[in-house]
């Protein structure tokens, strides 16, 4: 999804020239996943653990504050339009902050990446690329009379055996700043997990960059898995950080397979997002990515490490490169991405995917979209194929939440509006397609909607934490505990409990 870069150029430039620092590689001793508060811990135990954790906040962390969507009157604008987004990096970064005993900065919170971290088990489509699910009813949070609408978009699922052949180019940052705990060592283990899930006829090439970029493995069939794993294991820290050179060399390698239309062609960047030599200006790097993005090449960015980390660049590179951004804080997150959801990670089913909601002014007084501040699209550009949207992988779920105020005298049974999705079908010559569904009150909200409402409220409270009382956080915790339906959702409740303990220190 392409946007105006002027608003972030200054921040990106400052981040890019921040430089790289060296530390100790954790590969020899092996990283351990950050400890987390278990569901059986009492609040007192959580508070005790919080005090034991380091109180020093991460330094040189670069984020961008995109603000908060305003309340919109339907008399002024009945349409709400934005690009789909499947990024999750903001949630795992915030989780890492909390588990390390620190409160995340407000600008690190992107609400949509919190709610999209969780699979709500919406049914996939029986035919076509997407199923649209709508749940609407009284909101458990907010002012009296507030209604909550959950729009769930579920992509077509593809079995692993039916996944397209993959041509993957790993671009690995081996600069000095990666020589720290949970950086190069975790990168190696993560990539090995990925390789172990690939098919014999998939191919992997590896490019690394420090002061310069170089090829360490030419594209190699996974049937020669030992050669690929050996190349990963032998990655070594070297020099400063020339991110532009590394990405350019990686894209040149990937572009050799551009004519292979029946295969996935994806560049996978593993980095802390910091650069200090070569093209350090953001416009130059982002232009390089944009030029290749239109050539049937996709980019996934995976962030590693705390301290001296550039979240802005990693998120924007994936955005510009027609891909997705995730942050890997431990080996469990790597397994989620590269084992449980590998096909989602690799195979794109739709490009330039957009959502437009049309609220009925006769029923709805006003609305607010929760999150997606940096994904906004002009209403008139919804059907403009020259305006980029988001990319969605097989089986991916996209969740959008709205808070509504109904008009006095609104019909209890009339629809509140309509949601339409538009996308390019990558399996049908990028032909544009649309699907739509009515938005109408459901009665009682489902457990899935109530759980994700708690997730959204937690993100809102962290983004605007000044003056937030503990009672509001306790309400979030109670809602999450009551409606959690999986281990991962129960772990979210543990995270809220840990955050409350931090606030009470």
N, C-alpha and C positions, 0 to 999 in steps of 0.2 A: 504494500500500500504506500503510495507516494504522497508526501505532504510537503508543505512549505518548510524549508530547513532553516530559515533565518532566525527563528525563535530559539533554536538550540545550538546554532553555530558557535556562539561565544563560549557556552559551557563546554561543548565538545572539544573545542580547541584548547581550552585550559586543561581539560582532562588528558587529552592526548599528549601534551608536552610535559605532563607531570613527572614522567620518568619511571624507571623500573628499579626496584630494590631487590636485594638478594637475601635469602634466608637459608634454612636448612631443609633439604629434601626429606620428605617423610616416607619415601619409598622403601628405604632400608628397614625401618622399624614397622612400617605399615600403618595406614591411618585407621582409626576407629571411628565408627559413626558417632556423632554427637549424642551424649546422653539426653534422654528426654523424660519428662515427668510421666509416669504410667497412670493408667486410669484408676488404679487402686490407691494412689497416693492421696493423702489428705491435703487440705489446703495448707496446714501447718508444715507438712513435709515439703510441699512445693516452695513455701517461703524459705524454709531452711536451706534447700538446695540453691535457691536464687542467691542467697547470701554467700554461698561457697564459690559461685562462679566469678570469673574475672569481671571487675567493674570498669575496666578500660574499654572505651568505645572504639570500634574500628576507625581507622584514620584514612584519609584520602579516598573516600567513597564518593563517587560522582553519580548524582541523580538529577532528574528534571521534574519540577513540579508543574503539572499540566492543569492545575486548578480543580474545581468541582463543577459539574454541570448544574446550571441554574434551574429553578422551577420555571416552566414555560406555560403560559396561558394558551389554550387551544384557540382563543379568539385571535391571538397573534400568529400562531403557527401550529397547525394541527398535525404536521408531519415531523417525524424524528428519523434521521437517516445516519447510518454509520457502517463501517466495515466490520466484518466478522474478525474475531481474534481468538487464537488458540494458545497464545503465550501464557506461561505460568511462572516466569522468573521472579516476579515481584513477591509471590507467596513464599517460595522457598528461601529467598533472601531474607524476608522478614522472619521466617521460622528460624533461620540460622542466627540472626541477631538475638532473638529471644532465648534460644537454647544456650547461647553463649553468655547470657546474663545481661543483655543490653536491649533497650527500647529502640525499635527501628525509627529512623527519621521520617517525618510525615511525607516528605517528597519521594520516599521509596515505595509508597503504597499506591498501587494501581488496582482498584477494586475489581475490575473485570478479570484480572489474573488470579485473584483469590478465588472467585466463584468458578472459574474455568479449570481450576486445579482438580476439582472433584467431579467424578463421573456419577451422575444422578440416575443412571440406569434407564434412561429414556429408550423406548423401543426404536430400533433402526427402521428405515423405510422398507415397505414390502416391494416397492419398485421405485426406480429413479434414484437420485443421489441423496436426497434429504427427506427426513420426516420432521414436521413442525409440531411441537407440543406446547399447549398454552394452559396455564393454571392461574386463576385470578380469584382474589377474595380479600377479606379484611387483613390488613398488615398487622403482624405481631409487634411491630415497632412503629415509632413515629406518632404524630398527632392523632387525636381521635378522629375517626372517619377516613383515615388514610387507607387506600386500597393498594394491594401489591399484585403486580402481574409478573409472572415468570414465563419467558419465552425460551423454550429449549429446542435447539436445532441439533438433530442427530444425523451424522453422516453414514452413508452406506458402509457396512462392515465387509472386510475382505479377509478371508482365511489366509493364514501364513503360507499354506501350500499354493494358494492362488495369487500371491503377490508377484508383481512384475520383477523381472531380473533387475538387480541394482548395480549401478556404477557409482561408487562412492569415492570421494577424494577427501581425505582427512587433512586439514590444515591446522597444525599444532604449534602453539606459541611455546617456544623453549627458551625465552629470554630470562634474564636474571630474576625478574619479578615472579616467575613461575616456580622458582626454587624455594617453595614454602610448603607448610603443611596443607594437605588437601588441595594441592595444585597439580604438579606434574605427576606425582604418584597416583593420585585419583584419576587423572586423565588416562594414564596407562591402563589402569584396571577397568575403567569405563569402556574404553575402546576394545579391550579384549572381550568384555561381555558382549559388545555389539558384534564383533567378528564371529564369536561362538554361535550366534543366532542366524548367521547368514547362510545362504545356499551355496553349493559348490560352484555354480556358474555365475554368482555375483563376483564383482571385481572391486578391489581396494587399491588405491594409490595413496601415498603419504608425502606431504610437503611439510617442512618445518621452517620456522623463521625465528631468528634472533637478530643480530646486526644485519644479516642478509637472509635471503630465502634460498632454500635448496631442496631438491628432491631426494628423499631417502628410500623411497620404494616406488618403482614404476607400477602402473596398474597391473594387478596380479589377481588371477582367479582364486577364489577362496578354497578351491580344491587343494591349493598349495598353502594351507592355513599356517603351517609352521613358519614359512617365510614371512608372512604378515605379522604373526605374533612376535617373532624375533625382532623385526624392525621396530615394532612398538616398544618392546622391552628395552631396546638399545637407545631410545631417545635420551639425549643429554642436554643439560642446560648450557647455553652459549650466548654471551653478548647482550646487546641492547635489544630494542624492539622495533622492527620494521614491519608493522602490520600490513601496510599497503603492498609491500613486495610479496609477502606471504600469500595474501589473498589473490593477487594478480597471478602468481605462479600456479596457485591451486586452481583458479578458474581456467587458466590455459590448459592445464592437464585435463580437467573435466570436459573442456570444449572439444577434445578429440572424439568424444562419443556423442556429439550433438545430433548426429544423423541416426542414432539408435532410438527411434521413436517408440519402440516397444519395451524400453527399459527406463528405470528411474535414473536420473542423472543429478546427483546431489553433492554439494560441497558441505562438509561438516567442520565448522570452526570451533576449536577448543582453546579458550584464552581467558585472561582476566580483563581484556579490553583496553589495556594500556599500551601506548606507542610513544616513542620519543625520537626516532630517526626516520629518514625517508620522507614520504608524504605524511606529515602530521596534521595538516589542515583537514577538517572533516569533509569539506566539499569535495576535495580530490578523491579521498577514499570512497565516499558514498557514490560519487560519479562512476568510479570503476565498477562498483557492484551493480549500479543501475544499468550500465551498458550491457552487462552479461545477463541480467535478470530476464530480458526479453528473448533469450536464446534457448528456451527450454531447459534452463539450468535453475536449480533451487538451492537456497542456502539455509542451513540450520546453524544457529549459534548456541553454544553451550558454555556458560560462565562457570569459573572455578575460583575459589579463594575469597577471603576477606582481607581488608586493608589494601589500599592502592588498587581499587577495583572500579571499573567504568561500566556501570549498568546502562547508562544512556547509549553509549556506542554499541554495545552488544544487542540491545533491543532495536536500535535504529538500523543496524546492519541487516538483521533478519527481516525487518520490515521492508527495507529497500531491496533485499535480495529474494523476495517472494518465498519467505520461509517462516520459521517460528523460533522463538527464543525461550530457553529454559536455563535455570541455574541448578547446578549439581553440587549439593553440599555434603553428600555422603554416598556410600556405595549402595544404600537402599534406594536413593533417588535415581542412581544410574540404572539399577535393575528395573525400576518402574518405567523408565524411558526406553531402555534398550532391550529389555526382555518382555515385560508385560505388554508394552504398547509399541513394539518395533514397527509394525506395519503402519500404524498411525503416524509414527515419526518419519517414515521413509516415503510412503506413497501418497501423493496428492490426488484428490478426486475432483477438486474444484478450485478455480482461480478467480480472483477479483470478486469474491463473494461479499454481498452487501445485504443489509437489512433496512427496510423502511416500514415504520409503523404509522398508520393513519388513524388518529383518534377522532371519534365522533363528537363534535362540539355540543351536540344536543344532549349528550350523556356525560362527557368528561369536561370538567372545568379547567384542569391543568394537570401537568405531568412532570416528572423528572426521571431521566435515565440515570441509573446508578453505574458509574464508571464509563469507560470508552471515551474519555475526554480527548485523547489524542488519536481517535479513530473517526472523528466526525467527518461527514461528507455533506456537501450542500444538497438540499432536497432535490434541486433540479438536475443534479448529476447522478441520481440513482440509476438511470438508464443510459448514461453516457459511458460507452465502452472505453473511452480514452481515459477515464478516471479510475485509478487503481482501487481495488478492494483488498480483501484478505484471502489467504490461501488456507484450505482445510484438507486435512488428511483423512484417510479411510478410517471410519469409526469414531472420528473426533466428535466431541460434544461442545456446543457453544451455548452459553447461558446469558440471557439479558434480563435484567430486572428493572421494572418501572414502579415508582410510587405515583399514585393518582389521587386526585380529589374529584369526586363526582359532583355534578351540578345538583342543586336543590330540585327535587322532583324527578330525578333520573329514574327511568324505568328499571325495576328490579330484574327484568328478564331480557331487556334489549342488549344487543352487542355494544361493547365499548369502542370497538374499532376493528382494524384488520392489520395483520402483519404479512408483508411480502418479502420474499428473499429472491435475489437475482445473482446468478453466477455463470461462469464459463465452464462448460463441461469438457474437461481435459481429454476425455475418451471419445469425444464427438467433435473433433476439430475446433475446440474452444467455442462451440456454439453457445450463445446466451440462452439461458433458461430461467423460468420463474415458477415459484410455488407460493401459495398464500393460505392463510388460515384466519378464521374469525377470532376475535378476543371478546370473550363473554365471561361473566361471573361463573365460577365453578362451585360455589358453596364453600365448604371447608377446604382450606389449602392442604395439599398432600404433605406427607412427612418429608419428602425430598425438597419441596419448596420451602417448608419451614426450616429445614436444616440450612439450606443455602441462604435463606434470609438471615440466619444467625451469622454465617460467614461474611455476608455483605455488611451487616451492622458492625461486626468486629473491625473490618477494614475501615469503615467510616469513623469509628471511634479512635482508631490509631492515627488516622490522617488528620483528625482534629481533636487531639487528646487533651488540650488545655481546658481545664474546668470540667472534665468528664468524671463523674462520681463513680465509685466502685459499684453502686447498685445497678447501673446500666450494664457494666461488664458482667455482673452476676446474672443478669437477665439473659445475656448472650450465652453464657455458660450453661444455664439451665435449659435453654432452647436447644443448644447443640447436643447436650447429653441426652435429652429426651428423644431427639429425632435422628441421631446418628445411626446409620445402617450398615457400616462396614468398619474394619479396623482403621482404615485411613481417616474416616470421618470421626471415629472415636479419638484418634490421635489429635485431631483438631481441637476437641474439647480439652485435651491435656495441654495443648498450646495456650488456649485461653486461660486456663488455670495458672500456668507458669507466668503469663503476662500479668495477671492480677497480683501474683506474688512479687514480681519485679516492681510493680507500682507501689506495693506496700512496704518496700525496703526503706 
